Amino acid sequence: MPQEMEKMTTGSSDSAESLFSTCPAGESFPLPQPKDYQPEFMRLQRLVNEQRLLGRQIVVVMGVGFVGAVVDCFGMLDDLQIRRYFELDCEVKALGRGHIKRIKDQVRDGRK
């Protein structure tokens, strides 16, 4: 991993913590290493193919570290899934779904 990426992840390139990304809720996740790329790519291909056989449109977003945003361009997420992303302190943007803010406000206020 480039030193710049390590610094962005933890603020330090000398720390063992640079191999982890921490989400806003404080939970840490290991960053993928080069040996992980091929098996993960194969796993994603299998999952995408399975979903396409069910007639679904799939968008795969890949990144390094914690992803704090979810973009639902095809309206594939239901309200319970969207609520769960908000509970995980992620941000959700969905096209044509005006009630997303209401769900976000309910989660942030602790309401169901």
C-alpha positions as CSV (number, residue, x, y, z in Angstrom):
1,M,0.0,0.0,0.0
2,P,1.4,3.4,-0.9
3,Q,2.5,5.5,2.1
4,E,0.1,8.3,1.1
5,M,-2.8,5.8,1.5
6,E,-1.5,4.7,4.9
7,K,-1.3,8.2,6.1
8,M,-4.8,8.9,4.8
9,T,-6.1,5.8,6.6
10,T,-4.6,6.4,10.1
11,G,-2.6,9.6,10.0
12,S,0.6,7.6,10.3
13,S,2.6,5.5,7.9
14,D,4.6,3.8,10.7
15,S,1.7,2.2,12.6
16,A,0.3,-1.3,12.4
17,E,-3.1,0.4,12.5
18,S,-2.5,1.5,8.9
19,L,-3.6,-2.0,7.9
20,F,-7.1,-1.2,9.2
21,S,-9.8,1.2,8.4
22,T,-12.1,2.5,11.2
23,C,-15.7,3.3,10.5
24,P,-17.5,6.3,12.2
25,A,-18.9,3.9,14.8
26,G,-15.4,2.9,15.8
27,E,-15.3,-0.6,14.4
28,S,-12.1,-1.5,12.6
29,F,-11.8,-3.5,9.4
30,P,-8.7,-5.0,7.8
31,L,-7.7,-3.4,4.5
32,P,-7.4,-5.9,1.6
33,Q,-3.9,-7.0,0.7
34,P,-2.8,-7.9,-2.8
35,K,-3.3,-11.6,-2.1
36,D,-6.9,-10.9,-1.4
37,Y,-7.7,-9.3,-4.7
38,Q,-8.2,-12.3,-7.0
39,P,-10.3,-14.4,-4.6
40,E,-12.5,-11.4,-3.8
41,F,-12.9,-10.6,-7.5
42,M,-13.9,-14.2,-8.2
43,R,-16.4,-14.1,-5.3
44,L,-17.9,-10.8,-6.7
45,Q,-18.2,-12.3,-10.2
46,R,-20.1,-15.3,-8.8
47,L,-22.5,-13.1,-6.8
48,V,-23.1,-10.7,-9.7
49,N,-23.8,-13.6,-12.1
50,E,-26.2,-15.2,-9.6
51,Q,-28.1,-11.9,-9.2
52,R,-28.2,-11.2,-13.0
53,L,-29.7,-14.7,-13.5
54,L,-32.6,-13.4,-11.3
55,G,-33.0,-10.4,-13.6
56,R,-31.4,-7.9,-11.3
57,Q,-29.2,-5.0,-12.4
58,I,-26.0,-4.9,-10.4
59,V,-23.6,-2.1,-9.5
60,V,-20.4,-3.1,-7.8
61,V,-18.5,-0.3,-6.0
62,M,-15.0,-1.2,-4.9
63,G,-12.7,0.8,-2.7
64,V,-10.1,0.7,0.0
65,G,-11.1,1.1,3.6
66,F,-14.5,1.9,5.0
67,V,-17.2,3.0,2.6
68,G,-19.4,5.5,4.3
69,A,-21.8,6.2,1.4
70,V,-24.4,4.1,-0.4
71,V,-25.8,5.3,-3.7
72,D,-28.9,3.5,-5.0
73,C,-29.4,4.6,-8.6
74,F,-31.7,1.8,-9.5
75,G,-34.1,1.8,-6.5
76,M,-32.9,-1.7,-5.5
77,L,-32.7,-1.0,-1.7
78,D,-35.9,-1.3,0.3
79,D,-36.6,0.9,3.3
80,L,-35.3,-1.6,5.8
81,Q,-32.0,-1.9,4.0
82,I,-31.7,1.9,3.8
83,R,-32.5,2.2,7.5
84,R,-29.8,-0.4,8.3
85,Y,-27.2,1.7,6.4
86,F,-28.2,4.8,8.4
87,E,-27.9,2.7,11.6
88,L,-24.3,1.9,10.5
89,D,-23.6,5.7,10.2
90,C,-23.4,5.5,6.4
91,E,-24.9,8.1,4.1
92,V,-27.5,7.0,1.6
93,K,-28.4,8.8,-1.6
94,A,-31.2,7.4,-3.8
95,L,-32.6,8.9,-7.0
96,G,-36.3,9.6,-6.9
97,R,-36.7,8.5,-3.3
98,G,-37.8,11.6,-1.5
99,H,-38.6,9.8,1.8
100,I,-34.9,8.9,2.4
101,K,-34.4,12.0,4.6
102,R,-37.4,11.0,6.7
103,I,-35.8,7.5,7.3
104,K,-32.5,9.2,8.1
105,D,-34.1,11.6,10.6
106,Q,-35.9,8.8,12.3
107,V,-32.7,6.7,12.7
108,R,-30.7,9.7,13.9
109,D,-33.5,10.6,16.4
110,G,-33.7,7.0,17.6
111,R,-37.3,6.5,16.3
112,K,-38.6,3.5,14.4
